[in-house]
Amino acid sequence: MRACIAEAIGAVAVLTSSSVGARTQAPELDVPAQPLSNAIAILGRQAAVEVLLNAPGAERQRTNAVHGRVSAGEALARMIQGMGLSVRAVAPGVYLIVKAQPSIRKTPRVSSLPVENAPEILVSARRRPERDLDVPLLVNHLNRTALERGAVRTLADLARITPGFVATGQTSSATPLLVMRGQRRSISDENRLPLVVYQDEVPLPNQAALSPLFDMASAEVLRGPQGTLFGRNATSGAVLLRSVQPGSGVPSYIEGEGGNYGLNRLEGAVEVPITQSLTLRVSGQRVRRSGYTRLHSGERTDTVHSDAMRAILGFDPDGPLRSTTTLDLLNADEMGAALILTGVYSGGSVRNAQNAPYFDCGAGACDIDSYLDLQKTLARRTSQSSVSPQFQRRFRGIGNVTEFGDGDLLVRNIVGLRTTRVNYALDGDGTPLPIYDSVSSAQLRQWTEELQVQGHAGKLRYIAGVFYLESAPDGPVVQSVSRLTRPDNPPSHAVSYQTFRSAALFGQLTLPIAAHTTADVGLRYTGERSSGCALRSATVAPLSEPECLANWGTSAQARSGRLTWTLALTRRIGDHSVYLTSRRAFRSGGYNTPALGGTLKVFQTFKPETLTDFELGAKGRINVAGITGSYAVAGYLGLYDDVQRALFPDVNFDGDHDLATDPLTLYINSAKAQIVGLDVDFSLDLGARTHLTLTGSWIDPRYTRIDAPSVLTALLGGDPLNNRFTYTPTFSGALALSREIALPGALGNLGLSADYAYVSSVRLTERPTEAFARQSAYGLLGASVTWRRPGGIPVEFELWGRNLTDRFYASGGGTLNPAYTAATIIPGPPRTIGVRIRYNFD
């Protein structure tokens, strides 16, 4: 009988489960007036019943308060009185809430986004709201409360509390690096991303991942290849960020924060109902902070000076049509990370007759070894960089999600336009010597369009869509490089005006194949094309593609196409599920810049790399000896083919004595690899007021074959088969504990929380013999004390601290290659403490 009911109410069913047996005696209930989705969650726990909600749009309506000893059915009737809803018992201990329109048969209206504060964990990993138990992949879901408790302000904060996910800088803080399951982005490419970040369902360009997170409703980290459900293909995972939506029941607020290193942050959101069907929510954030690192000259770097705003207009009239339009922007004028010299290569490129007088003279200001000796005498957060690491960002975005239909047939259109403008300066060698200094400017725009159809036919669920992405220059894309600069080797300019287009057709079916067993079958075909003009010159720096072509720049293009798939089986066993999933995904191929010559000419283009994975997992709910909660465990195997590697050849490595053909970075298909790992996630309630989360990730990636030709052996290192996967700790884990304490009288309540994140040793470069390119194991401790609603006033006071033991560690590698001789790192944040005050306009 329950199966028939579940089929009738579709995917919007919101479940609250304690036990299904009705009590013989009416329970004592205390459910304050609040949004309906919250109220039925509390009632379900207090009355030990299951409540199903099939009244789309009613989740946010404010209920009537219920107090006293009454039956669950009577309490529900009182709660929804005057709301245009009705309730009926559909089984012992199971109640169904529907719209009060018995004479009109109306198909339930289903939004494809999770209900805010739903009583059951709802995720959107398959582009529709559903219970995590039904999804055949591992999803780390953090709701608004968890994000606030974890002080998640950036993707790096999200990674800190999500083991197995790395978000940091690569070479500099201006180039974001997102790593999951051993796969990282290429150093200088915007389009071939193994992991894609979505903001309100629109995929972000790589640079836009540096945007701050504020007024967030939830974040989901999806592990493993994604493609047959999402517009943009990804080989390692996806991060789904969802802003608080208008009309979701989250109150307007204002929040201020201050801390050490001159931190001051002001944030807030206001919601304005314009008409009955039109609501506007505007939020913003202003952050200022002085830097963690000092230059030898006394100037501070790692500063924060950003202003961000988001406006969301929700249109939700009666009927099958609804639409949400989002506008956001970020202005940031900051000092980026200053790299710190950590070692030198004994056989580096400066150690030859041409370079010795300028970089390896034996002592003093013309010797790299002298600067390393000096670095050892300086404070550990002091850099000798001679370049002020300027870091300027201008991000703009507009997106729209329009839906038409209901649970039987829902048509969705998702469109996004984003522009990113990034200017930064970097001293890659961390010394006053011009070994590797650069100034870069990149102005890009990205347009995406996705048309999607989803619904069900009987017990068959389906989703199908088409997706298009275009990324193109929107202004200058120029890098000026001083590399081993001397009188006969002046600085050079490298430009690459590349347009990237990707079009895909994708679809996935979910169907029952036996009792409590479902299968997922998904296919996707992607066709991609990249083209443009590139130039490397010591005399000109073209500011557009036409200028590049006019100055004898070379045009090139590359095409690729791949069929990828998803296959999964899921078996439900009561409050548990077991799944087996296999996926095929790929990362785009491309071409190297500029036009190559000499011995490197044959490497002008490179193929896509592919990943085939197998994942076996189990999820479920825990209810043992008064401890309740949930768990998820997943083991996986990834087979990685045509692995793309970034190499860094010296000037004239190709032997043609022509600077115009020398690449800064050379991409090749070099290897096969195998990745084995295990992810675990436990969330436990230790009584009514204590919550514990425990997450961990173990991974063993290794190369199984090297395919690179002998001409490139010197660039791969002495033992390439035993090279390490970078930014991939063997083990990482996080433990978080929170406790709510009710204070006497009207003093409110006190929240205590502590978290500890552990990371085993990490390789910052693939060559295993370089001690200064390895970060040893470390742990970061954080804690907070929060006083909520003193005197019944909707205000919070919080005292917080991060990295309380002031652990010094490298959050990323800088320049770590013998071609530059100097080896540098990016230091992680030191101990920070602060006070936060928040007022909610209930």
TORVEXMI-35894 format. One line per 4 residues: number of its first residue (from 1); their letters; for each residue x, y, z of C-alpha. Coordinates in steps of 0.001 Angstrom, whole numbers. Each point is the difference from the previous one (the first is absolute). Layout:
TORVEXMI-35894
NUM> a> X:Y:Z ~ ...
***
This chain:
TORVEXMI-35894
1> mrac> 0:0:0 ~ 2802:2399:873 ~ 1597:-578:-3402 ~ -3184:1212:-1684
5> iaea> -125:3070:2195 ~ 3644:842:-682 ~ -582:-302:-3729 ~ -3002:2325:180
9> igav> 1758:2781:1855 ~ 3093:-14:-2261 ~ 3403:1382:906 ~ -1171:2783:2316
13> avlt> -803:-2329:2865 ~ 1655:1303:3142 ~ 494:-2787:2501 ~ 482:155:3733
17> sssv> 630:-3385:1530 ~ 292:-998:3623 ~ -2197:-3061:232 ~ -3127:-948:-1862
21> gart> -2004:-1399:2826 ~ -2763:2259:1336 ~ 39:617:3688 ~ -2849:-1203:2077
25> qape> 219:3110:2148 ~ 78:3522:-1445 ~ 3499:1476:354 ~ 906:3321:1598
29> ldvp> 712:2331:-2921 ~ 1715:3386:-241 ~ 277:1252:-3588 ~ 351:3799:-372
33> aqpl> -1319:1867:-3040 ~ 2538:-242:-2829 ~ 338:-1056:-3670 ~ -1977:-3159:-711
37> snai> 2988:-2108:-1076 ~ 1689:722:3354 ~ -3168:-528:2023 ~ -757:-3462:-1369
41> ailg> 3606:-1015:681 ~ -369:926:3674 ~ -3446:-1580:250 ~ 1282:-3212:-1584
45> rqaa> 2704:-312:2632 ~ -2235:886:2944 ~ -2958:-2213:-1022 ~ 2087:-2822:-1521
49> vevl> -1950:65:-3245 ~ 812:385:-3699 ~ -1325:3068:-1823 ~ -121:225:-3801
53> lnap> -429:3424:-1567 ~ -1562:188:-3459 ~ -891:3681:-184 ~ 2604:1747:-2155
57> gaer> 408:3632:923 ~ -1320:-548:3536 ~ 3375:-957:1498 ~ 682:3618:947
61> qrtn> -3443:915:1354 ~ -19:856:3688 ~ -1894:-2481:2168 ~ -2085:393:3113
65> avhg> 1665:-885:3295 ~ -973:-3280:1661 ~ 461:-636:3716 ~ -1331:-2637:2361
69> rvsa> -907:-3671:46 ~ -1791:-631:-3292 ~ 110:-2733:-2612 ~ 2249:389:-3017
73> geal> -2987:230:-2360 ~ -1686:2706:2069 ~ 3291:1881:366 ~ 491:0:-3771
77> armi> -3565:1238:-530 ~ 571:2887:2410 ~ 3398:777:-1492 ~ -1320:486:-3555
81> qgmg> -3359:1607:844 ~ -685:2926:-2340 ~ 2858:-923:-2362 ~ -2121:-1566:-2755
85> lsvr> 1353:-3465:792 ~ -1475:-3258:1213 ~ 1450:-3015:1795 ~ -962:-3674:-2
89> avap> 1408:-3202:1463 ~ 1149:-2326:-2741 ~ 1440:-2781:2169 ~ 603:-613:3698
93> gvyl> 2243:2815:1166 ~ 241:1515:-3520 ~ -1703:3302:-955 ~ -289:1791:-3332
97> ivka> -415:3791:-395 ~ -1512:1191:-3303 ~ -1614:3087:-1479 ~ -3620:364:1204
101> qpsi> -1598:-295:-3460 ~ -1833:-3335:112 ~ -2205:771:-2977 ~ 2881:916:-2341
105> rktp> 2607:-2570:-950 ~ 3282:1881:-330 ~ 3337:-1614:-790 ~ 2545:776:2711
109> rvss> 2350:2826:-840 ~ 3615:-910:410 ~ 2986:2319:77 ~ 3330:-1465:-951
113> lpve> 1721:1628:2985 ~ 30:-1394:3535 ~ -2422:1422:2543 ~ 1790:2324:2415
117> nape> 419:-1631:3424 ~ -1724:-3203:-1100 ~ -376:-2506:2887 ~ 1661:-2787:-2018
121> ilvs> 3400:527:-1659 ~ -937:974:-3540 ~ 2682:308:-2646 ~ -82:1136:-3615
125> arrr> 2829:-2196:-1280 ~ -2345:-1334:-2705 ~ -1475:3429:-820 ~ -3126:-576:2091
129> perd> -645:8:3747 ~ 144:-3500:1426 ~ 1190:-1830:3054 ~ 3725:-580:192
133> ldvp> -733:-3687:595 ~ -1338:-310:-3546 ~ 3045:1534:-1722 ~ 2689:-2470:-1224
137> llvn> 3046:2137:750 ~ 1626:1565:3031 ~ -1273:3522:703 ~ 1249:2242:2793
141> hlnr> -2964:2262:752 ~ 308:3075:2223 ~ -3114:1998:758 ~ -54:3622:1088
145> tale> 541:-878:3659 ~ 3019:-2192:-761 ~ 1523:2692:-2220 ~ -383:2603:2731
149> rgav> 1344:-2345:2667 ~ 3048:-794:-2138 ~ 655:3704:-781 ~ -68:-768:-3724
153> rtla> 846:3274:-1762 ~ 1872:-1357:-3050 ~ 491:-3263:-1881 ~ 3216:-471:1992
157> dlar> -2102:-10:3190 ~ -2337:-2563:-1550 ~ 2991:-2181:-881 ~ 1349:321:3544
161> itpg> -3019:-1864:1389 ~ -373:-2364:-2987 ~ 2856:-2540:-36 ~ 1090:-1122:-3441
165> fvat> -778:3408:-1488 ~ 2822:2528:-444 ~ -559:3669:-860 ~ 3071:2200:53
169> gqts> 2261:2110:-2186 ~ 2291:-1447:-2639 ~ 3186:1964:-718 ~ -1833:3040:1394
173> satp> -3221:799:1841 ~ -1371:1346:-3292 ~ -164:-3451:-1617 ~ -2497:-2185:1884
177> llvm> 771:-3693:288 ~ -2857:-2425:708 ~ 1004:-3639:541 ~ -2116:-3065:681
181> rgqr> 797:-3696:-293 ~ 3516:763:-1196 ~ -955:2208:-2935 ~ 1053:3632:-292
185> rsis> -442:2726:-2586 ~ 2678:870:-2503 ~ 2127:2913:1142 ~ -931:2622:-2578
189> denr> -3186:-1246:-1664 ~ -3482:1300:764 ~ -2073:-2573:-1846 ~ 1302:-3470:799
193> lplv> -1225:-260:3596 ~ -241:-3365:1797 ~ -2366:1526:2568 ~ -2709:2555:-781
197> vyqd> -1629:2422:2451 ~ -3661:913:-558 ~ -1561:3121:1512 ~ -3797:-280:-34
201> evpl> 294:-2608:-2789 ~ 2198:2103:-2284 ~ 3570:-1341:-501 ~ 2664:2485:1068
205> pnqa> 3187:811:-1899 ~ 3052:-1166:1897 ~ 1012:3487:1167 ~ -3495:684:1358
209> alsp> 533:-2817:2513 ~ 1931:2680:1947 ~ -3284:1768:799 ~ -964:255:3683
213> lfdm> -2900:-2050:1367 ~ -2727:1917:1833 ~ -3741:-358:572 ~ 273:-3652:-988
217> asae> -2786:-2561:407 ~ 2068:-3130:-619 ~ 3085:-1511:-1555 ~ 339:-3490:-1436
221> vlrg> 3275:-1679:-895 ~ -562:-2769:-2556 ~ 2846:-2488:-279 ~ 935:-1800:-3188
225> pqgt> -647:710:-3698 ~ -3029:2144:-863 ~ -1457:464:-3456 ~ -3175:-1857:-914
229> lfgr> -2054:2235:2293 ~ 1957:3251:-138 ~ 656:2303:-2893 ~ 3765:141:413
233> nats> 2023:-3204:32 ~ 2322:-586:2980 ~ 2294:-2910:796 ~ 451:360:3769
237> gavl> -3128:1636:1398 ~ -2153:3073:358 ~ -801:2564:2682 ~ -3590:1268:42
241> lrsv> -419:3347:1757 ~ -3491:1287:614 ~ -806:3511:1170 ~ -2892:692:2334
245> qpgs> -2991:413:-2296 ~ -2723:2634:330 ~ -2992:-1287:1913 ~ 1877:-2923:1534
249> gvps> -774:1086:3559 ~ 3559:1115:861 ~ -305:3371:1728 ~ 1790:3174:-978
253> yieg> 3075:618:2131 ~ 2995:2200:650 ~ 3319:-1367:1202 ~ 3271:1563:1073
257> eggn> 3328:-1607:790 ~ 3370:1172:1249 ~ 3235:-1796:718 ~ 3762:41:30
261> ygln> 2032:1058:-3032 ~ -2390:2927:-291 ~ -2980:-2121:-1067 ~ -3315:1767:-343
265> rleg> -2921:-1458:-1912 ~ -3486:1377:-491 ~ -2634:-2210:-1566 ~ -3753:47:-310
269> avev> -3078:-919:-1976 ~ -3417:1560:-387 ~ -3068:-1559:-1572 ~ -2722:2154:-1560
273> pitq> -3352:-1434:-1125 ~ -875:2095:-3068 ~ -3276:-1710:-872 ~ -1617:-3248:1062
277> sltl> 2002:-1876:-2632 ~ 3146:2164:-252 ~ 2647:97:2746 ~ 3432:1612:23
281> rvsg> 2879:-1018:2268 ~ 3126:2158:39 ~ 3123:-989:1922 ~ 3491:1387:226
285> qrvr> 3346:-290:1697 ~ 2856:2409:682 ~ 3303:-1430:1292 ~ 3250:1687:979
289> rsgy> 3047:-1728:1465 ~ 3707:726:153 ~ 2429:-2699:-1086 ~ 1504:-3071:1633
293> trlh> 3343:258:-1801 ~ 2539:2816:-56 ~ 2349:905:-2777 ~ 3586:593:1021
297> sger> -717:3660:-739 ~ -2724:31:2687 ~ -3083:-45:-2259 ~ -2753:-2503:862
301> tdtv> -1448:-2471:-2489 ~ -2948:-2464:67 ~ -2331:2918:641 ~ -3763:-8:-508
305> hsda> -1784:3031:-1414 ~ -3187:-1151:-1689 ~ -3579:1121:-549 ~ -2612:-2477:-1216
309> mrai> -3719:206:-722 ~ -2733:-2385:-1117 ~ -3604:766:-984 ~ -2499:-2809:-628
313> lgfd> -3447:678:-1431 ~ -2442:-2856:443 ~ -3175:-212:-2097 ~ -2398:-2647:1342
317> pdgp> -3621:525:-1077 ~ -2768:-2549:233 ~ 296:-2415:-2861 ~ 2778:-2035:-1588
321> lrst> 2442:2855:-733 ~ 2704:1300:2342 ~ 3276:1787:-540 ~ 3017:1208:1958
325> ttld> 2461:2602:-1258 ~ 3321:573:1755 ~ 2408:2910:-395 ~ 3326:4:1843
329> llna> 3255:1941:-8 ~ 3332:123:1776 ~ 2600:2780:129 ~ 3283:-874:1715
333> demg> 3246:1979:120 ~ 2423:-1966:2111 ~ 3565:-1140:534 ~ 352:-3639:-1013
337> aali> 2152:-2692:1560 ~ 3709:730:259 ~ 1963:-3177:-673 ~ 2625:-1093:2501
341> ltgv> 3309:-1507:-1099 ~ 291:-3520:1402 ~ 2854:-1586:-1972 ~ 2141:62:-3146
345> ysgg> 736:-2640:-2601 ~ 3686:-917:-205 ~ -299:-613:-3740 ~ -2363:2837:-832
349> svrn> 61:2127:-3107 ~ 1840:2924:1594 ~ 3074:-2145:465 ~ 1616:466:-3372
353> aqna> 2594:2345:-1455 ~ -2549:2428:-1451 ~ -2024:393:3178 ~ 2689:-331:2669
357> pyfd> 1075:3697:68 ~ -3576:1082:641 ~ -1504:-2769:2165 ~ 2766:-2357:1202
361> cgag> 3006:2258:527 ~ 1090:-1660:3262 ~ -1051:2574:2611 ~ -2055:3130:580
365> acdi> -2829:1596:-1947 ~ 730:-1948:-3202 ~ -193:-3480:1541 ~ -3094:-2142:538
369> dsyl> 1650:-2058:2759 ~ 684:3165:1996 ~ -3683:861:-42 ~ -852:-3466:1285
373> dlqk> 2439:485:2881 ~ -1578:3377:747 ~ -3502:-1476:-124 ~ 908:-2408:2797
377> tlar> 709:2963:2295 ~ -3311:1753:-669 ~ -3334:-459:1711 ~ -1865:-2928:-1551
381> rtsq> -2692:2261:-1501 ~ 2420:2414:-1632 ~ 658:-42:-3748 ~ 2927:1511:-1892
385> ssvs> -2192:591:-3037 ~ 969:3086:-1966 ~ -3391:162:-1703 ~ -3009:1385:1824
389> pqfq> -2541:-2794:-631 ~ -2948:2071:-1201 ~ -3245:-1932:-390 ~ -3032:1686:-1558
393> rrfr> -3299:-1705:-837 ~ -3172:1152:-1696 ~ -2686:-2687:-257 ~ -3482:534:-1433
397> gign> -2732:-2559:-493 ~ -3639:-289:-961 ~ -1949:-3243:-38 ~ -3570:-1121:-413
401> vtef> -1782:-3254:801 ~ -3497:-255:-1482 ~ -2224:-3007:622 ~ -3298:-1011:-1534
405> gdgd> -1958:-3039:998 ~ -422:-2347:2903 ~ 1183:-3348:1315 ~ -1243:-1881:-3051
409> llvr> 1765:2246:-2519 ~ 2307:2869:871 ~ 1796:2133:-2582 ~ 2911:2085:1245
413> nivg> 2210:2580:-1669 ~ 3232:1069:1697 ~ 2015:2819:-1520 ~ 3032:1816:1362
417> lrtt> 2358:2748:-1116 ~ 3152:703:1996 ~ 2976:2267:-520 ~ 3263:-261:1918
421> rvny> 2797:2557:-4 ~ 3116:-903:1932 ~ 3255:1962:186 ~ 2860:-1191:2145
425> aldg> 3744:242:504 ~ 2144:-2832:1297 ~ 3579:-569:1103 ~ 213:-3734:-579
429> dgtp> 3525:-419:1369 ~ -566:1939:3235 ~ 3275:1972:-328 ~ 1072:3412:-1401
433> lpiy> 1507:-1865:-2986 ~ -1966:5:-3297 ~ -18:-3802:-201 ~ -3744:-310:-509
437> dsvs> -2145:3126:376 ~ -3237:575:-1867 ~ -2828:2481:-455 ~ -3251:-1385:-1406
441> saql> -3315:1342:-1230 ~ -2888:-2245:-1033 ~ -3452:1215:-1005 ~ -2428:-2766:-930
445> rqwt> -3704:-529:-464 ~ -1964:-3234:249 ~ -3510:-651:-1256 ~ -1882:-3195:803
449> eelq> -3422:-1243:-1055 ~ -1722:-3172:1188 ~ -3466:-1204:-1017 ~ -1197:-2884:2105
453> vqgh> -3063:-2241:161 ~ -713:-2263:2939 ~ -2937:-1949:1329 ~ -1351:-3476:376
457> agkl> -2105:-2466:-1936 ~ -1428:-2528:2405 ~ 2918:-1109:2136 ~ 2597:1194:-2498
461> ryia> 1815:3255:861 ~ 1874:1814:-2735 ~ 2026:3095:-732 ~ 1342:1137:-3367
465> gvfy> 1657:3186:-1107 ~ 2185:1919:-2375 ~ 2840:2232:1155 ~ 2178:2617:-1663
469> lesa> 2981:1903:1376 ~ 2105:2686:-1613 ~ 3040:1504:1677 ~ 1819:2794:-1813
473> pdgp> 2308:2980:603 ~ -1742:3172:1137 ~ 3063:2231:-42 ~ 3781:-435:329
477> vvqs> 1344:-3471:873 ~ 3699:744:506 ~ 2776:-1355:2187 ~ 3296:1881:186
481> vsrl> 2773:-2231:1301 ~ 3480:793:1308 ~ 1684:-3385:-110 ~ 3740:-115:692
485> trpd> 152:3586:-1227 ~ 3409:1282:-1037 ~ 1151:2524:-2673 ~ -228:-2535:-2810
489> npps> -3219:-1603:1319 ~ -2593:2746:575 ~ -3522:-581:1362 ~ -2504:-1472:-2440
493> havs> -3756:170:-495 ~ -2266:-2999:-494 ~ -3567:398:-1254 ~ -2684:-2592:-726
497> yqtf> -3360:1138:-1316 ~ -1870:-3287:84 ~ -3710:-597:-544 ~ -1349:-3255:1407
501> rsaa> -3372:-1456:-964 ~ -1624:-3095:1453 ~ -3370:-1487:-975 ~ -1548:-3065:1597
505> lfgq> -3096:-2179:-112 ~ -614:-1951:3195 ~ -2653:-2075:1712 ~ -568:-2458:2809
509> ltlp> -2740:-2467:973 ~ -834:-1303:3472 ~ -2214:-3085:22 ~ -962:-2760:2452
513> iaah> 1227:-3434:-1088 ~ -1045:-1983:3081 ~ -1512:544:3426 ~ 1970:2793:1722
517> ttad> 2582:23:-2829 ~ 455:2749:-2573 ~ 2350:479:-2921 ~ 1430:3190:-1502
521> vglr> 1122:128:-3608 ~ 1472:3210:-1415 ~ 1680:1008:-3254 ~ 1634:3178:-1193
525> ytge> 1681:1077:-3200 ~ 2236:3072:95 ~ 1591:1790:-2911 ~ 2575:2728:646
529> rssg> 2092:2413:-2004 ~ 2706:2452:1042 ~ 1594:2532:-2311 ~ 1847:3288:126
533> calr> 3222:1929:-411 ~ 3148:-318:2109 ~ 3298:1861:31 ~ 3176:183:2057
537> satv> 2181:3048:-661 ~ 2578:2185:1689 ~ -1254:3137:-1762 ~ -3814:-12:-283
541> apls> -2909:-847:2307 ~ -3213:-47:-2114 ~ -3117:1094:1880 ~ -2508:-1890:-2172
545> epec> -220:-2929:-2401 ~ 90:2251:-3114 ~ 3162:1659:1345 ~ 1468:-3444:645
549> lanw> -604:-1051:-3601 ~ 1287:3337:-1301 ~ 3276:-522:1874 ~ 660:-3401:-1583
553> gtsa> -1662:-1975:2748 ~ -853:-3587:-868 ~ -3540:-1316:-218 ~ -822:-3537:1092
557> qars> -2956:-2167:809 ~ -869:-3368:1518 ~ -3165:-2099:-17 ~ -1092:-2888:2152
561> grlt> -3127:-2032:602 ~ -816:-2722:2488 ~ -2874:-2281:1002 ~ -206:-432:3762
565> wtla> -2360:-1941:2222 ~ -1320:-804:3473 ~ -1287:-3375:1227 ~ -1241:-559:3547
569> ltrr> -1955:-2490:2110 ~ -1524:1002:3354 ~ -1558:-2388:2497 ~ -2114:1331:2891
573> igdh> 14:-2046:3203 ~ -2245:1788:2478 ~ 1811:3164:1075 ~ 3134:-1025:-1876
577> svyl> 1091:-247:-3601 ~ 2844:-1629:-1902 ~ 1072:1166:-3441 ~ 2436:-901:-2755
581> tsrr> 837:2709:-2531 ~ 2272:148:-3040 ~ 675:3176:-1995 ~ 2023:1071:-2982
585> afrs> 1096:3629:-303 ~ 2647:1969:-1840 ~ 2011:3202:183 ~ 259:2038:-3195
589> ggyn> 2960:-119:-2314 ~ 1543:3133:-1470 ~ 3045:1605:-1551 ~ 3217:1445:1356
593> tpal> 1009:3631:-508 ~ 1703:1565:-1833 ~ 723:-1876:-3252 ~ 2652:-2516:1065
597> ggtl> 3247:-615:-1828 ~ 3040:-2247:-4 ~ -297:-3238:1971 ~ -3277:1138:1615
601> kvfq> -1920:560:-3236 ~ -1662:-3433:143 ~ -1635:940:3321 ~ -2068:2891:-1360
605> tfkp> -3280:-1694:987 ~ -927:-2472:2729 ~ -2916:-2422:382 ~ -2746:-89:2631
609> etlt> 706:-2081:3055 ~ -2623:-2502:1149 ~ -986:-1445:3347 ~ -2078:-3117:635
613> dfel> -959:-514:3632 ~ -1780:-2604:2092 ~ -1527:959:3354 ~ -1561:-2281:2613
617> gakg> -1755:1773:2832 ~ -2423:-307:2884 ~ -2136:2626:1725 ~ -2509:-96:2761
621> rinv> -1461:1297:3207 ~ 1344:-870:3427 ~ -2147:-595:3091 ~ 1967:-1864:2657
625> agit> -155:455:3776 ~ -1407:3524:-252 ~ 2477:1053:-2685 ~ -1643:1006:-3259
629> gsya> 1414:1296:-3225 ~ 1172:-1062:-3429 ~ 3007:-1545:-1688 ~ 1441:-329:-3489
633> vagy> 2965:-2141:-1079 ~ 1365:-308:-3541 ~ 2951:-1870:-1469 ~ 1079:749:-3550
637> lgly> 2398:-965:-2765 ~ 894:2420:-2805 ~ 1788:-997:-3212 ~ 1617:3030:-1547
641> ddvq> 1176:5:-3632 ~ 1898:2522:-2170 ~ 857:1983:3124 ~ 761:3632:-856
645> ralf> 3177:1328:1596 ~ 1267:3574:150 ~ 3751:303:-670 ~ 2265:3057:189
649> pdvn> 2749:-14:-2630 ~ 2885:2455:154 ~ 389:2700:-2623 ~ 1318:-1640:-3184
653> fdgd> -758:-3486:1307 ~ -1219:-740:-3536 ~ 3403:918:-1457 ~ -1246:2427:-2684
657> hdla> 1391:3191:1668 ~ -3324:1804:-535 ~ -1736:1536:3041 ~ -3261:245:-1965
661> tdpl> -364:-3805:58 ~ 866:-558:3672 ~ -2994:-944:2204 ~ -265:1105:3614
665> tlyi> -1964:-3193:707 ~ -88:-3133:-2152 ~ -2937:-2422:300 ~ 398:-3610:-1108
669> nsak> -1824:-3325:375 ~ 2562:-1858:2029 ~ -1347:-2895:2042 ~ -2582:-2407:1309
673> aqiv> -922:-12:3677 ~ -2083:-1791:2600 ~ -1755:1683:2907 ~ -1368:-2000:2955
677> gldv> -1715:1646:2955 ~ -2510:-35:2824 ~ -2256:2837:1247 ~ -2028:-101:3233
681> dfsl> -2500:2418:1510 ~ -1755:-358:3363 ~ -2472:2462:1522 ~ -1177:-883:3514
685> dlga> -2347:1498:2584 ~ 1281:-944:3455 ~ -3204:866:1787 ~ -2232:2966:-732
689> rthl> 2644:2723:188 ~ 3344:-1498:-1027 ~ 1027:-575:-3605 ~ 3106:-1714:-1355
693> tltg> 1222:-260:-3576 ~ 2899:-2172:-1071 ~ 1249:-48:-3589 ~ 3046:-1537:-1582
697> swid> 1638:-723:-3326 ~ 2739:-2496:-911 ~ 1485:-131:-3488 ~ 2778:-1876:-1776
701> pryt> 640:1398:-3509 ~ 2906:-1222:-2090 ~ 1231:-81:-3554 ~ -133:-3406:-1664
705> rida> 1667:886:-3313 ~ 2013:2888:-1469 ~ -544:778:-3681 ~ 2123:3142:-384
709> psvl> 2743:-78:-2635 ~ 3657:41:969 ~ 463:3617:-1156 ~ -2110:1105:2977
713> tall> 1517:-2304:2628 ~ 2018:2847:1529 ~ -3233:1931:669 ~ -1723:-2947:1698
717> ggdp> 2718:-638:2566 ~ 2327:-2924:544 ~ -2664:-2583:925 ~ -3280:1077:-1645
721> lnnr> -1877:-3251:681 ~ 394:626:3742 ~ -952:3662:-171 ~ -2624:1031:2547
725> ftyt> -3424:1516:-505 ~ 202:3545:1335 ~ -2313:1617:2565 ~ -1319:-3467:850
729> ptfs> 613:-1037:3625 ~ -257:-3733:641 ~ -2352:711:2885 ~ -2006:3010:1082
733> gala> -2690:178:2639 ~ -2159:2435:1932 ~ -1730:-242:3351 ~ -2591:2552:1160
737> lsre> -1876:50:3288 ~ -2752:2432:1003 ~ -2056:327:3159 ~ -3069:2142:689
741> ialp> -545:1101:3600 ~ -3331:1496:1087 ~ 601:2914:2344 ~ -2366:703:2883
745> galg> -2904:2395:-323 ~ -40:2171:-3091 ~ 3764:-72:-476 ~ -253:-2007:-3207
749> nlgl> 2406:-2809:-778 ~ 3718:-523:-368 ~ 1609:-1850:-2899 ~ 3446:-1545:426
753> sady> 1820:-1465:-2971 ~ 3468:-1267:-828 ~ 1469:-1533:-3120 ~ 3280:-1608:-948
757> ayvs> 1181:-609:-3563 ~ 2949:-2317:-645 ~ 1994:-319:-3232 ~ 2755:-2551:-533
761> svrl> 3140:963:-1902 ~ -609:1673:-3362 ~ 2191:167:-3090 ~ 18:3431:-1630
765> terp> 1863:-1300:-3040 ~ -28:-3404:-1676 ~ 3709:-777:400 ~ 376:-2000:3230
769> teaf> 3625:911:799 ~ -481:3689:849 ~ -294:426:3750 ~ -861:3709:-225
773> arqs> -2998:-838:-2257 ~ -1692:-2132:2658 ~ -2291:1258:2752 ~ 127:-2296:3031
777> aygl> -3175:-1075:1760 ~ -1831:2683:1952 ~ -3234:672:1853 ~ -2097:3138:378
781> lgas> -2123:658:3072 ~ -2968:2357:103 ~ -2629:855:2605 ~ -2831:2410:704
785> vtwr> -2415:1049:2740 ~ -3342:1430:-1104 ~ -2651:1660:2184 ~ -3389:-29:-1733
789> rpgg> -3212:1927:720 ~ 838:1580:3358 ~ -3204:1354:1471 ~ -1895:-1380:-2988
793> ipve> 1651:2521:-2329 ~ 897:-1528:-3398 ~ 3707:753:328 ~ 3152:-2143:116
797> felw> 3373:742:1582 ~ 2887:-2246:-962 ~ 3644:-266:1000 ~ 1969:-2139:-2463
801> grnl> 3522:-1148:-780 ~ 1650:-1843:-2895 ~ 3380:-1766:-69 ~ 131:533:3734
805> tdrf> 3394:-1708:347 ~ 1441:2419:-2618 ~ 1303:-2838:-2162 ~ 2258:1178:-2827
809> yasg> -572:-1974:-3184 ~ 60:374:-3762 ~ -3485:281:-1425 ~ 1419:-173:-3525
813> ggtl> 3116:-151:-2066 ~ 1466:2970:-1791 ~ 2801:-557:-2491 ~ 1232:-3567:429
817> npay> 1963:-941:-3103 ~ 3703:-301:-796 ~ -543:2240:-3026 ~ -227:2916:2449
821> taat> 2524:-1231:2625 ~ -1835:1788:2837 ~ -2678:-2001:1856 ~ -2810:1922:1718
825> iipg> -3203:-673:1942 ~ -3228:1816:915 ~ -421:53:3801 ~ -3383:-878:1487
829> pprt> -1908:2381:2315 ~ 1333:362:3562 ~ -2054:52:3202 ~ -3006:2302:-373
833> igvr> -2532:980:2629 ~ -3031:2236:-140 ~ -3430:1020:1226 ~ -3180:-217:-2071
837> iryn> -3377:1656:675 ~ -3132:-812:-1997 ~ -3527:1384:241 ~ -2857:-1820:-1754
841> fd> -3085:2005:-939 ~ -2527:-2677:976
***
